[in-house]
Amino acid sequence: ESRWPYLFGAIIVPSLIQVVILPFLPESPRYLLLEKHNTSKAEKAFQTFLGKDDVSHEVEEVLAESRVQRNTKLVSILQLLRTRAVRWQVITVIVTMGCYQLCGLNAV
């Protein structure tokens, strides 16, 4: 019982390591490109991650994926359940997740 404070204090070490290392890690290229709209930094981050000079194909791929996501129509839960093609998949996932919650597997 007397060692509980040390157990709770042990989380400080990884937290401090993360705080020290985090400023030196590169930003995500997708974040820089899509959220910050900074193409030059995104290209530099892609070059760091991929280790090659020409990353124009990857930048175009991310931009094309972003355009596709913006054009995607969102579907409500009721519309999803009414769609006959995916109804059983959705019901299976819901039942499986409900069983996980009720059986205590998350606690283990």
Secondary structure by P-SEA (a helix, b strand, c coil): ccaaaaaaacaaaaaaaaaaacccccccccccccccccaaaaaaaaaaaaccccaaaaaaaaaaaaaaaaabbbbcaaaaaaccccaaaaaaaaaaaaaaaaaccccc
